[in-house]
Amino acid sequence: MSDDIEMSLRALKGDPLTPRIVTTDAEKEALILAIGGPRTAASIRQALKTYPKERIPFLFSSLEAQLVIDILENDVDALIGVLVAKKNAKKNKPK
């Protein structure tokens, strides 16, 4: 059954998405926030270690495909770490 699904997915036609390359940290942060935050972006980047790049947009099909492609193609790993650390610091801040 999985072969039928895979064949159906491969038969889908559409214009290929072109990654949008961002260069500034502000643009990268906006991209990370647009995808749902640093943890979502980290999950997408982590998927690169396990799955072929062309399959990842299907794994994250509930997200906008263009944003997933952009996260895959931009160097956002360091900024993801910074944003996660900021979020954790804010969460653990004494009241």
PyMOL Python script that loads the backbone (N, CA, C, O; Angstrom):
from pymol import cmd

cmd.read_pdbstr("""\
ATOM      1  N   MET A   1       0.824  -1.192   0.000  1.00  0.00           N
ATOM      2  CA  MET A   1       0.000   0.000   0.000  1.00  0.00           C
ATOM      3  C   MET A   1       0.868   1.255   0.000  1.00  0.00           C
ATOM      4  O   MET A   1       0.537   2.231  -0.674  1.00  0.00           O
ATOM      5  N   SER A   2       1.945   1.246   0.726  1.00  0.00           N
ATOM      6  CA  SER A   2       2.805   2.416   0.779  1.00  0.00           C
ATOM      7  C   SER A   2       3.400   2.712  -0.595  1.00  0.00           C
ATOM      8  O   SER A   2       3.651   3.874  -0.915  1.00  0.00           O
ATOM      9  N   ASP A   3       3.630   1.682  -1.416  1.00  0.00           N
ATOM     10  CA  ASP A   3       4.144   1.908  -2.764  1.00  0.00           C
ATOM     11  C   ASP A   3       3.115   2.656  -3.607  1.00  0.00           C
ATOM     12  O   ASP A   3       3.483   3.509  -4.414  1.00  0.00           O
ATOM     13  N   ASP A   4       1.820   2.342  -3.429  1.00  0.00           N
ATOM     14  CA  ASP A   4       0.762   3.046  -4.157  1.00  0.00           C
ATOM     15  C   ASP A   4       0.738   4.520  -3.782  1.00  0.00           C
ATOM     16  O   ASP A   4       0.588   5.390  -4.639  1.00  0.00           O
ATOM     17  N   ILE A   5       0.885   4.784  -2.502  1.00  0.00           N
ATOM     18  CA  ILE A   5       0.876   6.171  -2.032  1.00  0.00           C
ATOM     19  C   ILE A   5       2.083   6.912  -2.587  1.00  0.00           C
ATOM     20  O   ILE A   5       1.961   8.043  -3.060  1.00  0.00           O
ATOM     21  N   GLU A   6       3.241   6.276  -2.530  1.00  0.00           N
ATOM     22  CA  GLU A   6       4.444   6.924  -3.030  1.00  0.00           C
ATOM     23  C   GLU A   6       4.341   7.196  -4.530  1.00  0.00           C
ATOM     24  O   GLU A   6       4.753   8.259  -4.994  1.00  0.00           O
ATOM     25  N   MET A   7       3.799   6.254  -5.284  1.00  0.00           N
ATOM     26  CA  MET A   7       3.624   6.460  -6.727  1.00  0.00           C
ATOM     27  C   MET A   7       2.655   7.606  -6.990  1.00  0.00           C
ATOM     28  O   MET A   7       2.867   8.406  -7.902  1.00  0.00           O
ATOM     29  N   SER A   8       1.598   7.684  -6.199  1.00  0.00           N
ATOM     30  CA  SER A   8       0.629   8.776  -6.358  1.00  0.00           C
ATOM     31  C   SER A   8       1.277  10.118  -6.061  1.00  0.00           C
ATOM     32  O   SER A   8       1.047  11.094  -6.775  1.00  0.00           O
ATOM     33  N   LEU A   9       2.089  10.170  -5.005  1.00  0.00           N
ATOM     34  CA  LEU A   9       2.769  11.417  -4.667  1.00  0.00           C
ATOM     35  C   LEU A   9       3.734  11.836  -5.772  1.00  0.00           C
ATOM     36  O   LEU A   9       3.838  13.020  -6.093  1.00  0.00           O
ATOM     37  N   ARG A  10       4.428  10.880  -6.345  1.00  0.00           N
ATOM     38  CA  ARG A  10       5.373  11.198  -7.408  1.00  0.00           C
ATOM     39  C   ARG A  10       4.656  11.654  -8.672  1.00  0.00           C
ATOM     40  O   ARG A  10       5.223  12.397  -9.473  1.00  0.00           O
ATOM     41  N   ALA A  11       3.427  11.220  -8.853  1.00  0.00           N
ATOM     42  CA  ALA A  11       2.662  11.590 -10.037  1.00  0.00           C
ATOM     43  C   ALA A  11       2.087  13.003  -9.942  1.00  0.00           C
ATOM     44  O   ALA A  11       1.658  13.563 -10.951  1.00  0.00           O
ATOM     45  N   LEU A  12       2.074  13.575  -8.756  1.00  0.00           N
ATOM     46  CA  LEU A  12       1.563  14.934  -8.605  1.00  0.00           C
ATOM     47  C   LEU A  12       2.424  15.900  -9.403  1.00  0.00           C
ATOM     48  O   LEU A  12       3.652  15.827  -9.366  1.00  0.00           O
ATOM     49  N   LYS A  13       1.792  16.778 -10.104  1.00  0.00           N
ATOM     50  CA  LYS A  13       2.519  17.753 -10.908  1.00  0.00           C
ATOM     51  C   LYS A  13       2.316  19.143 -10.329  1.00  0.00           C
ATOM     52  O   LYS A  13       1.261  19.456  -9.778  1.00  0.00           O
ATOM     53  N   GLY A  14       3.302  19.936 -10.456  1.00  0.00           N
ATOM     54  CA  GLY A  14       3.232  21.312  -9.990  1.00  0.00           C
ATOM     55  C   GLY A  14       4.570  21.975 -10.219  1.00  0.00           C
ATOM     56  O   GLY A  14       5.576  21.315 -10.479  1.00  0.00           O
ATOM     57  N   ASP A  15       4.564  23.266 -10.117  1.00  0.00           N
ATOM     58  CA  ASP A  15       5.812  23.991 -10.277  1.00  0.00           C
ATOM     59  C   ASP A  15       6.700  23.720  -9.072  1.00  0.00           C
ATOM     60  O   ASP A  15       6.246  23.813  -7.932  1.00  0.00           O
ATOM     61  N   PRO A  16       7.962  23.386  -9.319  1.00  0.00           N
ATOM     62  CA  PRO A  16       8.865  23.174  -8.184  1.00  0.00           C
ATOM     63  C   PRO A  16       9.072  24.485  -7.431  1.00  0.00           C
ATOM     64  O   PRO A  16       9.108  25.565  -8.023  1.00  0.00           O
ATOM     65  N   LEU A  17       9.203  24.365  -6.139  1.00  0.00           N
ATOM     66  CA  LEU A  17       9.421  25.546  -5.312  1.00  0.00           C
ATOM     67  C   LEU A  17      10.895  25.919  -5.350  1.00  0.00           C
ATOM     68  O   LEU A  17      11.770  25.056  -5.283  1.00  0.00           O
ATOM     69  N   THR A  18      11.150  27.190  -5.455  1.00  0.00           N
ATOM     70  CA  THR A  18      12.511  27.697  -5.436  1.00  0.00           C
ATOM     71  C   THR A  18      12.775  28.268  -4.051  1.00  0.00           C
ATOM     72  O   THR A  18      12.025  29.124  -3.583  1.00  0.00           O
ATOM     73  N   PRO A  19      13.826  27.809  -3.395  1.00  0.00           N
ATOM     74  CA  PRO A  19      14.102  28.334  -2.055  1.00  0.00           C
ATOM     75  C   PRO A  19      14.437  29.814  -2.093  1.00  0.00           C
ATOM     76  O   PRO A  19      15.116  30.296  -3.000  1.00  0.00           O
ATOM     77  N   ARG A  20      13.950  30.514  -1.094  1.00  0.00           N
ATOM     78  CA  ARG A  20      14.288  31.933  -0.929  1.00  0.00           C
ATOM     79  C   ARG A  20      15.447  31.993   0.054  1.00  0.00           C
ATOM     80  O   ARG A  20      15.314  31.576   1.205  1.00  0.00           O
ATOM     81  N   ILE A  21      16.559  32.502  -0.389  1.00  0.00           N
ATOM     82  CA  ILE A  21      17.751  32.590   0.450  1.00  0.00           C
ATOM     83  C   ILE A  21      17.724  33.927   1.187  1.00  0.00           C
ATOM     84  O   ILE A  21      17.573  34.985   0.576  1.00  0.00           O
ATOM     85  N   VAL A  22      17.872  33.859   2.500  1.00  0.00           N
ATOM     86  CA  VAL A  22      17.909  35.064   3.325  1.00  0.00           C
ATOM     87  C   VAL A  22      19.312  35.200   3.902  1.00  0.00           C
ATOM     88  O   VAL A  22      19.993  34.208   4.159  1.00  0.00           O
ATOM     89  N   THR A  23      19.725  36.429   4.098  1.00  0.00           N
ATOM     90  CA  THR A  23      21.111  36.638   4.501  1.00  0.00           C
ATOM     91  C   THR A  23      21.270  37.265   5.879  1.00  0.00           C
ATOM     92  O   THR A  23      22.275  37.024   6.549  1.00  0.00           O
ATOM     93  N   THR A  24      20.316  38.055   6.311  1.00  0.00           N
ATOM     94  CA  THR A  24      20.481  38.717   7.605  1.00  0.00           C
ATOM     95  C   THR A  24      19.843  37.898   8.718  1.00  0.00           C
ATOM     96  O   THR A  24      18.941  37.097   8.475  1.00  0.00           O
ATOM     97  N   ASP A  25      20.317  38.105   9.926  1.00  0.00           N
ATOM     98  CA  ASP A  25      19.733  37.405  11.070  1.00  0.00           C
ATOM     99  C   ASP A  25      18.271  37.793  11.265  1.00  0.00           C
ATOM    100  O   ASP A  25      17.461  36.964  11.679  1.00  0.00           O
ATOM    101  N   ALA A  26      17.929  39.039  10.971  1.00  0.00           N
ATOM    102  CA  ALA A  26      16.537  39.479  11.112  1.00  0.00           C
ATOM    103  C   ALA A  26      15.631  38.711  10.143  1.00  0.00           C
ATOM    104  O   ALA A  26      14.528  38.305  10.511  1.00  0.00           O
ATOM    105  N   GLU A  27      16.095  38.513   8.909  1.00  0.00           N
ATOM    106  CA  GLU A  27      15.325  37.750   7.921  1.00  0.00           C
ATOM    107  C   GLU A  27      15.217  36.280   8.339  1.00  0.00           C
ATOM    108  O   GLU A  27      14.166  35.657   8.195  1.00  0.00           O
ATOM    109  N   LYS A  28      16.312  35.745   8.854  1.00  0.00           N
ATOM    110  CA  LYS A  28      16.313  34.348   9.302  1.00  0.00           C
ATOM    111  C   LYS A  28      15.365  34.168  10.482  1.00  0.00           C
ATOM    112  O   LYS A  28      14.627  33.184  10.548  1.00  0.00           O
ATOM    113  N   GLU A  29      15.387  35.124  11.418  1.00  0.00           N
ATOM    114  CA  GLU A  29      14.485  35.037  12.567  1.00  0.00           C
ATOM    115  C   GLU A  29      13.031  35.116  12.114  1.00  0.00           C
ATOM    116  O   GLU A  29      12.184  34.382  12.623  1.00  0.00           O
ATOM    117  N   ALA A  30      12.735  35.998  11.165  1.00  0.00           N
ATOM    118  CA  ALA A  30      11.372  36.105  10.636  1.00  0.00           C
ATOM    119  C   ALA A  30      10.945  34.795   9.983  1.00  0.00           C
ATOM    120  O   ALA A  30       9.794  34.381  10.116  1.00  0.00           O
ATOM    121  N   LEU A  31      11.857  34.149   9.284  1.00  0.00           N
ATOM    122  CA  LEU A  31      11.570  32.857   8.652  1.00  0.00           C
ATOM    123  C   LEU A  31      11.283  31.795   9.702  1.00  0.00           C
ATOM    124  O   LEU A  31      10.323  31.035   9.572  1.00  0.00           O
ATOM    125  N   ILE A  32      12.104  31.738  10.734  1.00  0.00           N
ATOM    126  CA  ILE A  32      11.922  30.756  11.814  1.00  0.00           C
ATOM    127  C   ILE A  32      10.587  30.975  12.526  1.00  0.00           C
ATOM    128  O   ILE A  32       9.879  30.017  12.835  1.00  0.00           O
ATOM    129  N   LEU A  33      10.251  32.224  12.780  1.00  0.00           N
ATOM    130  CA  LEU A  33       8.982  32.525  13.449  1.00  0.00           C
ATOM    131  C   LEU A  33       7.793  32.225  12.533  1.00  0.00           C
ATOM    132  O   LEU A  33       6.744  31.784  13.001  1.00  0.00           O
ATOM    133  N   ALA A  34       7.959  32.466  11.221  1.00  0.00           N
ATOM    134  CA  ALA A  34       6.877  32.197  10.271  1.00  0.00           C
ATOM    135  C   ALA A  34       6.552  30.707  10.179  1.00  0.00           C
ATOM    136  O   ALA A  34       5.402  30.336   9.945  1.00  0.00           O
ATOM    137  N   ILE A  35       7.548  29.863  10.360  1.00  0.00           N
ATOM    138  CA  ILE A  35       7.328  28.409  10.259  1.00  0.00           C
ATOM    139  C   ILE A  35       6.686  27.853  11.525  1.00  0.00           C
ATOM    140  O   ILE A  35       6.197  26.723  11.524  1.00  0.00           O
ATOM    141  N   GLY A  36       6.682  28.626  12.596  1.00  0.00           N
ATOM    142  CA  GLY A  36       6.062  28.156  13.833  1.00  0.00           C
ATOM    143  C   GLY A  36       6.968  28.269  15.044  1.00  0.00           C
ATOM    144  O   GLY A  36       6.562  27.931  16.156  1.00  0.00           O
ATOM    145  N   GLY A  37       8.183  28.738  14.844  1.00  0.00           N
ATOM    146  CA  GLY A  37       9.093  28.915  15.964  1.00  0.00           C
ATOM    147  C   GLY A  37      10.334  28.061  15.840  1.00  0.00           C
ATOM    148  O   GLY A  37      10.459  27.253  14.920  1.00  0.00           O
ATOM    149  N   PRO A  38      11.259  28.248  16.784  1.00  0.00           N
ATOM    150  CA  PRO A  38      12.545  27.563  16.688  1.00  0.00           C
ATOM    151  C   PRO A  38      12.456  26.043  16.838  1.00  0.00           C
ATOM    152  O   PRO A  38      13.247  25.318  16.235  1.00  0.00           O
ATOM    153  N   ARG A  39      11.520  25.563  17.620  1.00  0.00           N
ATOM    154  CA  ARG A  39      11.428  24.099  17.787  1.00  0.00           C
ATOM    155  C   ARG A  39      10.936  23.424  16.505  1.00  0.00           C
ATOM    156  O   ARG A  39      11.415  22.348  16.148  1.00  0.00           O
ATOM    157  N   THR A  40       9.991  24.047  15.818  1.00  0.00           N
ATOM    158  CA  THR A  40       9.516  23.507  14.544  1.00  0.00           C
ATOM    159  C   THR A  40      10.635  23.549  13.510  1.00  0.00           C
ATOM    160  O   THR A  40      10.852  22.585  12.776  1.00  0.00           O
ATOM    161  N   ALA A  41      11.340  24.669  13.460  1.00  0.00           N
ATOM    162  CA  ALA A  41      12.463  24.794  12.523  1.00  0.00           C
ATOM    163  C   ALA A  41      13.534  23.746  12.834  1.00  0.00           C
ATOM    164  O   ALA A  41      14.110  23.156  11.920  1.00  0.00           O
ATOM    165  N   ALA A  42      13.795  23.520  14.105  1.00  0.00           N
ATOM    166  CA  ALA A  42      14.786  22.518  14.504  1.00  0.00           C
ATOM    167  C   ALA A  42      14.346  21.119  14.084  1.00  0.00           C
ATOM    168  O   ALA A  42      15.176  20.308  13.670  1.00  0.00           O
ATOM    169  N   SER A  43      13.061  20.830  14.184  1.00  0.00           N
ATOM    170  CA  SER A  43      12.545  19.517  13.763  1.00  0.00           C
ATOM    171  C   SER A  43      12.749  19.306  12.268  1.00  0.00           C
ATOM    172  O   SER A  43      13.104  18.213  11.825  1.00  0.00           O
ATOM    173  N   ILE A  44      12.522  20.352  11.507  1.00  0.00           N
ATOM    174  CA  ILE A  44      12.719  20.261  10.054  1.00  0.00           C
ATOM    175  C   ILE A  44      14.192  20.028   9.750  1.00  0.00           C
ATOM    176  O   ILE A  44      14.528  19.177   8.926  1.00  0.00           O
ATOM    177  N   ARG A  45      15.065  20.770  10.403  1.00  0.00           N
ATOM    178  CA  ARG A  45      16.501  20.605  10.173  1.00  0.00           C
ATOM    179  C   ARG A  45      16.976  19.224  10.633  1.00  0.00           C
ATOM    180  O   ARG A  45      17.845  18.625   9.999  1.00  0.00           O
ATOM    181  N   GLN A  46      16.413  18.719  11.727  1.00  0.00           N
ATOM    182  CA  GLN A  46      16.763  17.392  12.235  1.00  0.00           C
ATOM    183  C   GLN A  46      16.367  16.308  11.229  1.00  0.00           C
ATOM    184  O   GLN A  46      17.059  15.300  11.090  1.00  0.00           O
ATOM    185  N   ALA A  47      15.266  16.521  10.540  1.00  0.00           N
ATOM    186  CA  ALA A  47      14.800  15.540   9.554  1.00  0.00           C
ATOM    187  C   ALA A  47      15.811  15.332   8.437  1.00  0.00           C
ATOM    188  O   ALA A  47      15.828  14.274   7.807  1.00  0.00           O
ATOM    189  N   LEU A  48      16.659  16.333   8.183  1.00  0.00           N
ATOM    190  CA  LEU A  48      17.695  16.190   7.159  1.00  0.00           C
ATOM    191  C   LEU A  48      18.656  15.034   7.458  1.00  0.00           C
ATOM    192  O   LEU A  48      19.261  14.474   6.544  1.00  0.00           O
ATOM    193  N   LYS A  49      18.791  14.685   8.728  1.00  0.00           N
ATOM    194  CA  LYS A  49      19.715  13.612   9.115  1.00  0.00           C
ATOM    195  C   LYS A  49      19.137  12.228   8.841  1.00  0.00           C
ATOM    196  O   LYS A  49      19.866  11.237   8.812  1.00  0.00           O
ATOM    197  N   THR A  50      17.817  12.167   8.641  1.00  0.00           N
ATOM    198  CA  THR A  50      17.154  10.874   8.505  1.00  0.00           C
ATOM    199  C   THR A  50      16.517  10.647   7.136  1.00  0.00           C
ATOM    200  O   THR A  50      16.500   9.523   6.634  1.00  0.00           O
ATOM    201  N   TYR A  51      15.998  11.705   6.539  1.00  0.00           N
ATOM    202  CA  TYR A  51      15.214  11.566   5.310  1.00  0.00           C
ATOM    203  C   TYR A  51      15.857  12.328   4.157  1.00  0.00           C
ATOM    204  O   TYR A  51      16.585  13.298   4.366  1.00  0.00           O
ATOM    205  N   PRO A  52      15.575  11.871   2.929  1.00  0.00           N
ATOM    206  CA  PRO A  52      16.048  12.639   1.772  1.00  0.00           C
ATOM    207  C   PRO A  52      15.378  14.022   1.754  1.00  0.00           C
ATOM    208  O   PRO A  52      14.206  14.151   2.107  1.00  0.00           O
ATOM    209  N   LYS A  53      16.116  15.034   1.348  1.00  0.00           N
ATOM    210  CA  LYS A  53      15.628  16.409   1.380  1.00  0.00           C
ATOM    211  C   LYS A  53      14.305  16.571   0.624  1.00  0.00           C
ATOM    212  O   LYS A  53      13.424  17.303   1.075  1.00  0.00           O
ATOM    213  N   GLU A  54      14.160  15.902  -0.512  1.00  0.00           N
ATOM    214  CA  GLU A  54      12.950  16.069  -1.318  1.00  0.00           C
ATOM    215  C   GLU A  54      11.703  15.479  -0.652  1.00  0.00           C
ATOM    216  O   GLU A  54      10.579  15.795  -1.043  1.00  0.00           O
ATOM    217  N   ARG A  55      11.900  14.637   0.334  1.00  0.00           N
ATOM    218  CA  ARG A  55      10.763  14.015   1.020  1.00  0.00           C
ATOM    219  C   ARG A  55      10.276  14.835   2.235  1.00  0.00           C
ATOM    220  O   ARG A  55       9.138  14.670   2.674  1.00  0.00           O
ATOM    221  N   ILE A  56      11.107  15.684   2.757  1.00  0.00           N
ATOM    222  CA  ILE A  56      10.801  16.416   3.992  1.00  0.00           C
ATOM    223  C   ILE A  56       9.563  17.297   3.869  1.00  0.00           C
ATOM    224  O   ILE A  56       8.767  17.327   4.808  1.00  0.00           O
ATOM    225  N   PRO A  57       9.352  18.015   2.767  1.00  0.00           N
ATOM    226  CA  PRO A  57       8.111  18.809   2.686  1.00  0.00           C
ATOM    227  C   PRO A  57       6.842  17.953   2.832  1.00  0.00           C
ATOM    228  O   PRO A  57       5.832  18.440   3.341  1.00  0.00           O
ATOM    229  N   PHE A  58       6.880  16.709   2.401  1.00  0.00           N
ATOM    230  CA  PHE A  58       5.723  15.829   2.574  1.00  0.00           C
ATOM    231  C   PHE A  58       5.548  15.440   4.041  1.00  0.00           C
ATOM    232  O   PHE A  58       4.422  15.278   4.511  1.00  0.00           O
ATOM    233  N   LEU A  59       6.659  15.290   4.764  1.00  0.00           N
ATOM    234  CA  LEU A  59       6.582  14.947   6.182  1.00  0.00           C
ATOM    235  C   LEU A  59       5.973  16.083   6.998  1.00  0.00           C
ATOM    236  O   LEU A  59       5.301  15.848   8.002  1.00  0.00           O
ATOM    237  N   PHE A  60       6.214  17.304   6.562  1.00  0.00           N
ATOM    238  CA  PHE A  60       5.692  18.484   7.255  1.00  0.00           C
ATOM    239  C   PHE A  60       4.586  19.120   6.422  1.00  0.00           C
ATOM    240  O   PHE A  60       4.539  20.340   6.262  1.00  0.00           O
ATOM    241  N   SER A  61       3.704  18.287   5.898  1.00  0.00           N
ATOM    242  CA  SER A  61       2.675  18.752   4.960  1.00  0.00           C
ATOM    243  C   SER A  61       1.658  19.698   5.598  1.00  0.00           C
ATOM    244  O   SER A  61       0.934  20.388   4.881  1.00  0.00           O
ATOM    245  N   SER A  62       1.588  19.745   6.920  1.00  0.00           N
ATOM    246  CA  SER A  62       0.661  20.678   7.561  1.00  0.00           C
ATOM    247  C   SER A  62       1.214  22.100   7.570  1.00  0.00           C
ATOM    248  O   SER A  62       0.502  23.042   7.917  1.00  0.00           O
ATOM    249  N   LEU A  63       2.480  22.256   7.189  1.00  0.00           N
ATOM    250  CA  LEU A  63       3.118  23.568   7.144  1.00  0.00           C
ATOM    251  C   LEU A  63       3.197  24.042   5.697  1.00  0.00           C
ATOM    252  O   LEU A  63       3.119  23.240   4.766  1.00  0.00           O
ATOM    253  N   GLU A  64       3.350  25.325   5.519  1.00  0.00           N
ATOM    254  CA  GLU A  64       3.487  25.875   4.168  1.00  0.00           C
ATOM    255  C   GLU A  64       4.773  25.348   3.529  1.00  0.00           C
ATOM    256  O   GLU A  64       5.865  25.532   4.066  1.00  0.00           O
ATOM    257  N   ALA A  65       4.630  24.700   2.389  1.00  0.00           N
ATOM    258  CA  ALA A  65       5.763  24.043   1.731  1.00  0.00           C
ATOM    259  C   ALA A  65       6.898  25.016   1.427  1.00  0.00           C
ATOM    260  O   ALA A  65       8.067  24.656   1.561  1.00  0.00           O
ATOM    261  N   GLN A  66       6.576  26.234   1.023  1.00  0.00           N
ATOM    262  CA  GLN A  66       7.621  27.211   0.704  1.00  0.00           C
ATOM    263  C   GLN A  66       8.476  27.502   1.932  1.00  0.00           C
ATOM    264  O   GLN A  66       9.698  27.605   1.824  1.00  0.00           O
ATOM    265  N   LEU A  67       7.850  27.634   3.090  1.00  0.00           N
ATOM    266  CA  LEU A  67       8.605  27.902   4.311  1.00  0.00           C
ATOM    267  C   LEU A  67       9.494  26.722   4.687  1.00  0.00           C
ATOM    268  O   LEU A  67      10.625  26.911   5.136  1.00  0.00           O
ATOM    269  N   VAL A  68       8.984  25.504   4.506  1.00  0.00           N
ATOM    270  CA  VAL A  68       9.784  24.306   4.804  1.00  0.00           C
ATOM    271  C   VAL A  68      11.020  24.283   3.907  1.00  0.00           C
ATOM    272  O   VAL A  68      12.129  24.036   4.380  1.00  0.00           O
ATOM    273  N   ILE A  69      10.828  24.540   2.614  1.00  0.00           N
ATOM    274  CA  ILE A  69      11.956  24.577   1.676  1.00  0.00           C
ATOM    275  C   ILE A  69      12.951  25.660   2.088  1.00  0.00           C
ATOM    276  O   ILE A  69      14.162  25.445   2.042  1.00  0.00           O
ATOM    277  N   ASP A  70      12.442  26.814   2.487  1.00  0.00           N
ATOM    278  CA  ASP A  70      13.323  27.907   2.899  1.00  0.00           C
ATOM    279  C   ASP A  70      14.142  27.528   4.138  1.00  0.00           C
ATOM    280  O   ASP A  70      15.332  27.836   4.210  1.00  0.00           O
ATOM    281  N   ILE A  71      13.517  26.868   5.105  1.00  0.00           N
ATOM    282  CA  ILE A  71      14.241  26.422   6.307  1.00  0.00           C
ATOM    283  C   ILE A  71      15.318  25.409   5.934  1.00  0.00           C
ATOM    284  O   ILE A  71      16.414  25.433   6.493  1.00  0.00           O
ATOM    285  N   LEU A  72      15.014  24.525   4.997  1.00  0.00           N
ATOM    286  CA  LEU A  72      15.982  23.511   4.576  1.00  0.00           C
ATOM    287  C   LEU A  72      17.191  24.125   3.881  1.00  0.00           C
ATOM    288  O   LEU A  72      18.310  23.633   4.029  1.00  0.00           O
ATOM    289  N   GLU A  73      16.976  25.181   3.137  1.00  0.00           N
ATOM    290  CA  GLU A  73      18.031  25.733   2.284  1.00  0.00           C
ATOM    291  C   GLU A  73      18.828  26.868   2.913  1.00  0.00           C
ATOM    292  O   GLU A  73      19.856  27.267   2.365  1.00  0.00           O
ATOM    293  N   ASN A  74      18.389  27.392   4.036  1.00  0.00           N
ATOM    294  CA  ASN A  74      19.103  28.492   4.672  1.00  0.00           C
ATOM    295  C   ASN A  74      19.870  27.989   5.884  1.00  0.00           C
ATOM    296  O   ASN A  74      19.477  27.011   6.520  1.00  0.00           O
ATOM    297  N   ASP A  75      20.960  28.662   6.194  1.00  0.00           N
ATOM    298  CA  ASP A  75      21.787  28.308   7.341  1.00  0.00           C
ATOM    299  C   ASP A  75      21.200  28.976   8.589  1.00  0.00           C
ATOM    300  O   ASP A  75      21.573  30.092   8.948  1.00  0.00           O
ATOM    301  N   VAL A  76      20.278  28.268   9.234  1.00  0.00           N
ATOM    302  CA  VAL A  76      19.558  28.833  10.378  1.00  0.00           C
ATOM    303  C   VAL A  76      19.860  28.109  11.688  1.00  0.00           C
ATOM    304  O   VAL A  76      19.298  28.463  12.724  1.00  0.00           O
ATOM    305  N   ASP A  77      20.721  27.118  11.666  1.00  0.00           N
ATOM    306  CA  ASP A  77      20.957  26.287  12.851  1.00  0.00           C
ATOM    307  C   ASP A  77      21.426  27.092  14.066  1.00  0.00           C
ATOM    308  O   ASP A  77      20.907  26.904  15.166  1.00  0.00           O
ATOM    309  N   ALA A  78      22.387  27.971  13.882  1.00  0.00           N
ATOM    310  CA  ALA A  78      22.904  28.753  15.015  1.00  0.00           C
ATOM    311  C   ALA A  78      21.820  29.656  15.595  1.00  0.00           C
ATOM    312  O   ALA A  78      21.699  29.782  16.814  1.00  0.00           O
ATOM    313  N   LEU A  79      21.040  30.277  14.731  1.00  0.00           N
ATOM    314  CA  LEU A  79      19.990  31.175  15.196  1.00  0.00           C
ATOM    315  C   LEU A  79      18.871  30.401  15.895  1.00  0.00           C
ATOM    316  O   LEU A  79      18.277  30.903  16.849  1.00  0.00           O
ATOM    317  N   ILE A  80      18.582  29.193  15.433  1.00  0.00           N
ATOM    318  CA  ILE A  80      17.596  28.351  16.119  1.00  0.00           C
ATOM    319  C   ILE A  80      18.038  28.137  17.560  1.00  0.00           C
ATOM    320  O   ILE A  80      17.235  28.266  18.485  1.00  0.00           O
ATOM    321  N   GLY A  81      19.316  27.809  17.754  1.00  0.00           N
ATOM    322  CA  GLY A  81      19.847  27.607  19.102  1.00  0.00           C
ATOM    323  C   GLY A  81      19.708  28.845  19.967  1.00  0.00           C
ATOM    324  O   GLY A  81      19.343  28.749  21.138  1.00  0.00           O
ATOM    325  N   VAL A  82      19.995  30.005  19.400  1.00  0.00           N
ATOM    326  CA  VAL A  82      19.880  31.264  20.145  1.00  0.00           C
ATOM    327  C   VAL A  82      18.426  31.506  20.543  1.00  0.00           C
ATOM    328  O   VAL A  82      18.149  31.876  21.684  1.00  0.00           O
ATOM    329  N   LEU A  83      17.495  31.297  19.606  1.00  0.00           N
ATOM    330  CA  LEU A  83      16.080  31.548  19.892  1.00  0.00           C
ATOM    331  C   LEU A  83      15.521  30.571  20.924  1.00  0.00           C
ATOM    332  O   LEU A  83      14.706  30.955  21.762  1.00  0.00           O
ATOM    333  N   VAL A  84      15.953  29.315  20.867  1.00  0.00           N
ATOM    334  CA  VAL A  84      15.518  28.334  21.871  1.00  0.00           C
ATOM    335  C   VAL A  84      16.051  28.736  23.245  1.00  0.00           C
ATOM    336  O   VAL A  84      15.328  28.669  24.238  1.00  0.00           O
ATOM    337  N   ALA A  85      17.305  29.150  23.299  1.00  0.00           N
ATOM    338  CA  ALA A  85      17.895  29.574  24.581  1.00  0.00           C
ATOM    339  C   ALA A  85      17.156  30.786  25.140  1.00  0.00           C
ATOM    340  O   ALA A  85      16.891  30.843  26.340  1.00  0.00           O
ATOM    341  N   LYS A  86      16.818  31.757  24.289  1.00  0.00           N
ATOM    342  CA  LYS A  86      16.059  32.935  24.738  1.00  0.00           C
ATOM    343  C   LYS A  86      14.701  32.528  25.285  1.00  0.00           C
ATOM    344  O   LYS A  86      14.268  33.012  26.330  1.00  0.00           O
ATOM    345  N   LYS A  87      14.040  31.636  24.570  1.00  0.00           N
ATOM    346  CA  LYS A  87      12.710  31.184  24.991  1.00  0.00           C
ATOM    347  C   LYS A  87      12.784  30.457  26.331  1.00  0.00           C
ATOM    348  O   LYS A  87      11.934  30.654  27.199  1.00  0.00           O
ATOM    349  N   ASN A  88      13.801  29.618  26.493  1.00  0.00           N
ATOM    350  CA  ASN A  88      13.971  28.890  27.752  1.00  0.00           C
ATOM    351  C   ASN A  88      14.313  29.838  28.898  1.00  0.00           C
ATOM    352  O   ASN A  88      13.835  29.662  30.019  1.00  0.00           O
ATOM    353  N   ALA A  89      15.136  30.839  28.617  1.00  0.00           N
ATOM    354  CA  ALA A  89      15.502  31.814  29.651  1.00  0.00           C
ATOM    355  C   ALA A  89      14.277  32.608  30.098  1.00  0.00           C
ATOM    356  O   ALA A  89      14.103  32.887  31.284  1.00  0.00           O
ATOM    357  N   LYS A  90      13.440  32.962  29.139  1.00  0.00           N
ATOM    358  CA  LYS A  90      12.224  33.707  29.468  1.00  0.00           C
ATOM    359  C   LYS A  90      11.267  32.842  30.274  1.00  0.00           C
ATOM    360  O   LYS A  90      10.607  33.329  31.192  1.00  0.00           O
ATOM    361  N   LYS A  91      11.190  31.561  29.932  1.00  0.00           N
ATOM    362  CA  LYS A  91      10.288  30.633  30.636  1.00  0.00           C
ATOM    363  C   LYS A  91      10.773  30.383  32.066  1.00  0.00           C
ATOM    364  O   LYS A  91       9.963  30.244  32.983  1.00  0.00           O
ATOM    365  N   ASN A  92      12.088  30.327  32.253  1.00  0.00           N
ATOM    366  CA  ASN A  92      12.654  30.021  33.572  1.00  0.00           C
ATOM    367  C   ASN A  92      12.956  31.257  34.410  1.00  0.00           C
ATOM    368  O   ASN A  92      13.502  31.149  35.508  1.00  0.00           O
ATOM    369  N   LYS A  93      12.605  32.417  33.898  1.00  0.00           N
ATOM    370  CA  LYS A  93      12.847  33.676  34.616  1.00  0.00           C
ATOM    371  C   LYS A  93      11.979  33.718  35.876  1.00  0.00           C
ATOM    372  O   LYS A  93      10.771  33.497  35.797  1.00  0.00           O
ATOM    373  N   PRO A  94      12.581  33.999  37.040  1.00  0.00           N
ATOM    374  CA  PRO A  94      11.798  34.067  38.274  1.00  0.00           C
ATOM    375  C   PRO A  94      10.807  35.235  38.228  1.00  0.00           C
ATOM    376  O   PRO A  94      11.089  36.305  37.688  1.00  0.00           O
ATOM    377  N   LYS A  95       9.656  34.986  38.809  1.00  0.00           N
ATOM    378  CA  LYS A  95       8.604  36.019  38.802  1.00  0.00           C
ATOM    379  C   LYS A  95       8.597  36.837  40.047  1.00  0.00           C
ATOM    380  O   LYS A  95       7.773  37.740  40.188  1.00  0.00           O
TER     381      LYS A  95
END
""", "prot")
cmd.dss("prot")
cmd.show_as("cartoon", "prot")
cmd.util.cbc("prot")
cmd.orient("prot")
